[in-house]
Amino acid sequence: MGREVEVKVHHHPDEAETRPLRNARLDGEFRPFRKWFPWLIPSFVVANVVVFAISMFINDCPKNSGSCVAGFLGRFSFQPFKENPLLGPSSTTLEKMGALEVSKVVKQHQVWRLITCIWLHAGVFHLLANMLSLLFIGIRLEQEFGFFRIGLLYVISGLGGSLLSALFIQSSISVGASGALFGLLGGMLSELITNWTIYANKFAALVTLVLIVVINLAVGILPHVDNFAHIGGFISGFLLGFVFLIRPQFGWVSQRTALAGYASSAKSKHKTYQYVLWVIAVILLIIGFTVGLIMLLRGVNANEHCSWCHYLSCVPTSKWKCNSGATYCLSTQSENQLTLTCQGSGRTRIYPLSNASDSRIKDLCSQLCG
């Protein structure tokens, strides 16, 4: 997902005088910059792996498909490469497990899919990429800010990514933790801005972090990558960073750590610009999530109000196309074979299957028209 940005904290001009007193108090109750033990992010990784294992168990490729990858794994074997090149379950299984499918959210009011899709992955490669990124980014943030704030940042950012994705990508299902991961990147950026005065080499850190975000978002314009989830997660995380990742200013810390009788004039815990950013971020988050949910539940297709926005998720070239329409197939079932014709492209293929289930036909249709 991106490289970790390490920035050094410089010493405040008044820090030399108060450092011994501050260090003496760090073992007590007042710990403004304490290091937390990271357990929530590793727990999230374990949860994602467990959910993927359950998805593969339910998928049971040998029972529902003709040929499977890594068949020695039994019911944990993967769907054929042509159907899922990421080494994972079928789209039907992901749908059963809670993948984001707009029609079910709108028509059947299954709003919970906006959250459950965050914990699902399309395959082993998808899972590995996201979990390695989560460990790389999330552990550092949890050490700095604790499990509660980073947990909220992760989940709410994932929700924001799912919400924007549902408004723009309505013809296919969506799964993955990428939106939540981009939320962590967005939180890192706003944390750097809101705590600007305590960092050394701040401009170099800012340029590096922005470059990482831009590169990762640029990758999202490739086909079959849900860049709307990335963008929604990043914007949500960026705003949440101003709310959850705010640090006290050095003058207030020095005042709290000084002995009685040595404290200088009273200082506020946060600077004025930090309070302003906090208020603006809260207002924008409330408005954004409220308007987004209302539009989604009313069945609004955001593409109808933004003719160019689809390029944010996929840019067609001579090497690939961006298929945005729904897939429909005409099927003919004989005794030992199934014939499918994609209505969009006219492509026809014959499969050596008998009595294929509706879910199997749907998977094959998606593969044929994709």
C-alpha positions as CSV (number, residue, x, y, z in Angstrom):
1,M,0.0,0.0,0.0
2,G,2.8,2.4,0.7
3,R,6.0,3.0,2.6
4,E,6.0,4.0,6.2
5,V,7.0,7.6,6.8
6,E,9.3,8.2,9.7
7,V,9.6,11.7,11.0
8,K,11.7,13.0,13.9
9,V,10.2,15.1,16.7
10,H,12.3,18.2,17.4
11,H,12.7,19.6,20.8
12,H,10.7,22.7,21.8
13,P,12.9,25.7,22.9
14,D,11.5,25.3,26.4
15,E,12.0,21.6,26.5
16,A,15.5,21.5,27.9
17,E,14.5,23.0,31.2
18,T,11.5,20.8,31.8
19,R,12.9,17.5,30.4
20,P,14.1,16.0,33.8
21,L,10.8,16.9,35.4
22,R,8.8,15.5,32.5
23,N,10.7,12.3,32.5
24,A,10.0,11.9,36.2
25,R,6.3,12.2,35.6
26,L,6.1,9.8,32.6
27,D,5.9,6.8,34.9
28,G,2.9,8.3,36.7
29,E,-0.5,9.1,35.4
30,F,0.3,11.9,33.0
31,R,1.7,10.4,29.8
32,P,1.0,12.8,26.8
33,F,3.2,10.9,24.4
34,R,3.0,7.3,25.8
35,K,3.8,4.3,23.6
36,W,0.9,1.9,23.3
37,F,1.3,-1.8,22.9
38,P,-0.2,-2.7,19.5
39,W,-2.7,-5.6,19.7
40,L,-5.8,-4.4,17.8
41,I,-4.1,-4.2,14.3
42,P,-2.7,-7.7,14.6
43,S,-6.2,-8.8,15.8
44,F,-7.7,-7.2,12.6
45,V,-5.1,-9.2,10.5
46,V,-6.1,-12.4,12.2
47,A,-9.8,-11.7,11.8
48,N,-9.3,-11.1,8.0
49,V,-7.4,-14.3,7.6
50,V,-10.1,-16.3,9.6
51,V,-12.9,-14.8,7.5
52,F,-11.0,-15.7,4.3
53,A,-10.6,-19.3,5.5
54,I,-14.3,-19.5,6.3
55,S,-15.1,-18.1,2.8
56,M,-13.0,-20.8,1.2
57,F,-14.7,-23.5,3.4
58,I,-18.1,-22.3,2.3
59,N,-17.0,-22.0,-1.3
60,D,-16.2,-25.7,-1.6
61,C,-14.8,-25.6,-5.1
62,P,-14.7,-29.3,-5.8
63,K,-18.4,-29.6,-5.2
64,N,-19.5,-26.5,-7.2
65,S,-16.9,-26.3,-10.0
66,G,-15.5,-28.5,-12.6
67,S,-11.8,-27.9,-12.0
68,C,-10.1,-26.3,-9.1
69,V,-6.6,-24.8,-8.4
70,A,-4.6,-26.6,-5.7
71,G,-7.1,-29.4,-5.6
72,F,-5.1,-31.2,-2.8
73,L,-6.6,-28.6,-0.4
74,G,-10.0,-30.2,-0.7
75,R,-12.9,-27.9,-0.1
76,F,-10.4,-25.1,0.6
77,S,-9.1,-25.3,-3.0
78,F,-9.4,-22.2,-5.2
79,Q,-11.7,-21.4,-8.1
80,P,-10.2,-21.8,-11.7
81,F,-7.8,-19.1,-12.7
82,K,-10.1,-17.9,-15.5
83,E,-12.8,-17.3,-12.9
84,N,-10.7,-15.8,-10.1
85,P,-7.0,-15.2,-10.9
86,L,-6.4,-14.0,-7.3
87,L,-6.7,-17.5,-5.9
88,G,-9.9,-17.2,-4.0
89,P,-13.6,-18.1,-3.9
90,S,-16.3,-17.4,-6.4
91,S,-18.2,-14.1,-6.5
92,T,-21.3,-16.0,-5.4
93,T,-19.6,-17.1,-2.2
94,L,-18.4,-13.6,-1.5
95,E,-21.9,-12.3,-2.0
96,K,-23.2,-14.8,0.5
97,M,-20.5,-13.8,3.0
98,G,-21.5,-10.1,2.8
99,A,-19.8,-8.5,-0.2
100,L,-21.0,-5.0,-1.1
101,E,-23.8,-5.4,-3.7
102,V,-25.7,-2.2,-4.2
103,S,-29.0,-3.8,-5.2
104,K,-29.2,-5.7,-2.0
105,V,-28.4,-2.6,0.0
106,V,-31.0,-0.5,-1.7
107,K,-33.8,-2.9,-2.4
108,Q,-33.4,-5.3,0.6
109,H,-32.0,-2.7,3.0
110,Q,-28.9,-4.7,3.8
111,V,-26.9,-1.7,4.9
112,W,-24.6,-4.0,7.0
113,R,-22.9,-4.9,3.8
114,L,-21.1,-1.6,3.9
115,I,-19.2,-2.9,6.9
116,T,-18.9,-6.7,6.2
117,C,-17.3,-6.1,2.8
118,I,-14.3,-4.6,4.5
119,W,-13.4,-8.0,6.1
120,L,-13.7,-10.0,2.9
121,H,-11.0,-10.5,0.2
122,A,-11.2,-11.9,-3.3
123,G,-8.2,-14.1,-3.1
124,V,-4.8,-14.9,-1.5
125,F,-3.0,-12.2,-3.4
126,H,-5.6,-9.6,-2.4
127,L,-5.4,-10.7,1.2
128,L,-1.6,-10.7,1.5
129,A,-1.3,-7.3,-0.1
130,N,-3.8,-5.7,2.2
131,M,-2.7,-7.4,5.4
132,L,1.0,-6.6,4.9
133,S,0.1,-3.0,4.3
134,L,-2.1,-3.0,7.4
135,L,0.7,-4.3,9.6
136,F,3.2,-1.8,8.1
137,I,1.0,1.2,8.5
138,G,-1.4,0.3,11.3
139,I,1.0,-0.9,14.0
140,R,3.0,2.4,14.0
141,L,-0.2,4.4,14.3
142,E,-1.6,2.2,17.1
143,Q,1.7,2.6,19.0
144,E,1.4,6.3,18.8
145,F,-2.4,6.8,19.4
146,G,-3.8,3.7,21.0
147,F,-6.2,1.0,19.9
148,F,-9.4,3.0,20.4
149,R,-8.7,5.9,18.1
150,I,-7.0,3.8,15.4
151,G,-9.8,1.2,15.6
152,L,-12.4,3.9,15.0
153,L,-10.4,5.5,12.2
154,Y,-10.0,2.1,10.5
155,V,-13.7,1.1,10.6
156,I,-15.2,4.5,9.8
157,S,-12.8,5.0,6.9
158,G,-13.7,1.6,5.6
159,L,-17.4,2.6,5.8
160,G,-16.6,5.8,3.9
161,G,-14.9,3.9,1.2
162,S,-17.8,1.4,0.9
163,L,-20.3,4.3,0.7
164,L,-18.5,6.1,-2.1
165,S,-18.0,2.8,-4.0
166,A,-21.7,1.9,-3.7
167,L,-22.7,5.3,-5.2
168,F,-20.5,4.9,-8.3
169,I,-19.9,1.2,-8.9
170,Q,-23.3,-0.4,-9.0
171,S,-22.9,-3.2,-11.5
172,S,-20.5,-5.5,-9.6
173,I,-19.7,-6.6,-6.0
174,S,-16.9,-5.1,-4.0
175,V,-14.8,-6.5,-1.2
176,G,-11.5,-5.6,0.5
177,A,-9.9,-3.6,3.3
178,S,-8.3,-1.1,0.9
179,G,-10.7,1.7,1.8
180,A,-9.8,1.3,5.5
181,L,-6.1,1.2,4.7
182,F,-6.3,4.4,2.6
183,G,-8.1,5.9,5.6
184,L,-5.0,5.2,7.7
185,L,-2.9,6.9,5.1
186,G,-5.3,9.9,5.1
187,G,-5.1,10.0,8.9
188,M,-1.3,10.0,8.7
189,L,-1.4,13.0,6.4
190,S,-3.8,15.0,8.5
191,E,-1.9,14.1,11.7
192,L,1.2,15.6,10.2
193,I,-0.7,18.8,9.3
194,T,-2.5,19.2,12.6
195,N,0.6,18.4,14.7
196,W,2.8,20.5,12.3
197,T,4.7,22.4,15.0
198,I,6.2,19.3,16.8
199,Y,7.8,17.7,13.7
200,A,11.3,18.2,12.3
201,N,11.9,17.8,8.5
202,K,8.2,18.4,8.1
203,F,8.3,19.4,4.5
204,A,10.3,16.3,3.4
205,A,7.8,14.2,5.4
206,L,4.8,15.9,3.8
207,V,6.2,15.5,0.2
208,T,7.0,11.8,0.8
209,L,3.6,11.0,2.3
210,V,1.7,12.9,-0.5
211,L,3.8,11.0,-3.1
212,I,2.9,7.7,-1.6
213,V,-0.8,8.5,-1.6
214,V,-0.7,9.8,-5.2
215,I,1.1,6.6,-6.4
216,N,-1.3,4.3,-4.7
217,L,-4.3,6.2,-6.0
218,A,-2.8,6.2,-9.5
219,V,-2.7,2.4,-9.3
220,G,-6.5,2.5,-8.8
221,I,-7.2,3.6,-12.3
222,L,-6.4,0.1,-13.5
223,P,-9.4,-2.1,-14.3
224,H,-10.9,-4.3,-11.7
225,V,-9.6,-2.0,-8.9
226,D,-12.2,-0.2,-6.8
227,N,-10.5,3.2,-6.7
228,F,-13.7,4.8,-5.4
229,A,-13.3,2.8,-2.2
230,H,-9.7,4.1,-2.0
231,I,-10.8,7.7,-2.5
232,G,-13.7,7.5,-0.1
233,G,-11.5,5.8,2.6
234,F,-8.7,8.4,2.1
235,I,-11.1,11.4,2.4
236,S,-12.8,9.9,5.5
237,G,-9.4,9.1,7.2
238,F,-8.0,12.5,6.3
239,L,-10.9,14.2,8.1
240,L,-10.9,11.7,11.0
241,G,-7.2,12.4,11.5
242,F,-8.1,16.0,12.5
243,V,-10.5,14.6,15.1
244,F,-8.7,11.5,16.5
245,L,-5.0,12.2,16.0
246,I,-4.6,15.6,17.6
247,R,-1.7,16.1,20.0
248,P,-1.3,18.7,22.8
249,Q,1.1,21.5,22.2
250,F,4.5,21.5,24.0
251,G,3.7,24.5,26.2
252,W,0.8,22.7,27.8
253,V,2.9,19.5,28.2
254,S,5.7,21.5,29.9
255,Q,3.2,23.2,32.2
256,R,1.7,19.9,33.3
257,T,5.0,18.2,33.9
258,A,6.6,21.1,35.8
259,L,6.7,21.0,39.6
260,A,4.3,23.2,41.6
261,G,5.7,26.8,41.8
262,Y,7.7,26.4,38.6
263,A,4.9,26.4,36.1
264,S,4.7,29.4,33.8
265,S,1.5,31.2,32.6
266,A,-1.4,28.9,31.8
267,K,-1.4,27.6,28.2
268,S,-4.2,25.9,26.3
269,K,-3.9,22.2,25.5
270,H,-4.3,22.7,21.8
271,K,-3.5,25.5,19.4
272,T,-6.3,27.6,17.8
273,Y,-5.8,26.1,14.3
274,Q,-6.2,22.6,15.8
275,Y,-9.6,23.4,17.2
276,V,-10.6,25.0,13.9
277,L,-9.6,22.0,11.9
278,W,-11.4,19.7,14.4
279,V,-14.7,21.6,14.1
280,I,-14.5,21.7,10.2
281,A,-13.6,18.0,10.0
282,V,-16.6,17.0,12.3
283,I,-19.0,19.1,10.3
284,L,-17.8,17.7,6.9
285,L,-17.9,14.1,8.2
286,I,-21.5,14.5,9.5
287,I,-22.7,16.1,6.2
288,G,-20.8,13.7,4.0
289,F,-22.0,10.5,5.6
290,T,-25.6,11.7,6.0
291,V,-25.9,12.9,2.4
292,G,-24.1,9.7,1.1
293,L,-26.4,7.3,3.0
294,I,-29.5,9.2,2.0
295,M,-28.5,9.1,-1.7
296,L,-27.6,5.4,-1.5
297,L,-30.8,4.3,0.2
298,R,-32.8,6.3,-2.4
299,G,-31.1,4.3,-5.2
300,V,-29.2,7.3,-6.6
301,N,-26.5,6.5,-9.2
302,A,-23.8,9.1,-8.7
303,N,-22.5,8.5,-12.3
304,E,-25.7,10.2,-13.6
305,H,-24.6,13.4,-11.8
306,C,-20.9,13.3,-12.7
307,S,-20.2,12.2,-16.3
308,W,-16.4,12.1,-15.9
309,C,-16.1,10.6,-12.4
310,H,-15.9,7.0,-13.7
311,Y,-12.4,7.9,-14.9
312,L,-11.3,8.1,-11.3
313,S,-11.6,4.4,-11.0
314,C,-10.6,3.2,-14.5
315,V,-9.1,4.9,-17.5
316,P,-9.6,2.8,-20.7
317,T,-6.5,2.3,-23.0
318,S,-5.6,0.2,-25.9
319,K,-4.5,-2.5,-23.5
320,W,-7.7,-2.8,-21.5
321,K,-11.3,-1.8,-21.4
322,C,-13.4,-0.5,-18.5
323,N,-16.6,-2.5,-18.3
324,S,-19.2,-0.6,-16.3
325,G,-22.4,-2.3,-17.4
326,A,-24.2,-5.2,-15.8
327,T,-23.7,-8.6,-17.3
328,Y,-26.5,-10.7,-18.7
329,C,-26.3,-14.1,-20.5
330,L,-28.6,-16.3,-22.4
331,S,-28.2,-19.9,-21.2
332,T,-29.2,-23.2,-22.8
333,Q,-28.8,-26.4,-20.7
334,S,-28.7,-29.8,-22.5
335,E,-28.0,-33.1,-20.9
336,N,-24.2,-32.8,-20.6
337,Q,-23.4,-29.2,-21.5
338,L,-24.3,-25.6,-20.8
339,T,-24.2,-22.9,-23.5
340,L,-23.9,-19.3,-22.5
341,T,-24.1,-16.2,-24.7
342,C,-23.1,-12.8,-23.3
343,Q,-25.7,-10.3,-24.4
344,G,-23.3,-7.4,-24.2
345,S,-20.5,-8.8,-26.4
346,G,-22.3,-11.6,-28.2
347,R,-19.5,-14.0,-27.0
348,T,-20.6,-17.6,-26.7
349,R,-19.0,-20.5,-24.8
350,I,-19.9,-24.1,-24.2
351,Y,-19.2,-25.7,-20.8
352,P,-19.2,-29.4,-20.0
353,L,-21.7,-29.1,-17.2
354,S,-25.0,-30.8,-16.4
355,N,-27.7,-29.3,-14.1
356,A,-25.7,-26.2,-13.4
357,S,-27.0,-24.1,-10.5
358,D,-28.2,-20.5,-10.9
359,S,-25.2,-19.3,-8.8
360,R,-22.8,-21.3,-11.0
361,I,-24.4,-19.9,-14.2
362,K,-24.1,-16.4,-12.8
363,D,-20.3,-16.9,-12.0
364,L,-19.7,-18.2,-15.5
365,C,-21.6,-15.3,-17.1
366,S,-19.5,-12.8,-15.2
367,Q,-16.4,-14.6,-16.4
368,L,-17.6,-14.7,-20.0
369,C,-18.7,-11.1,-20.2
370,G,-15.8,-9.7,-18.1
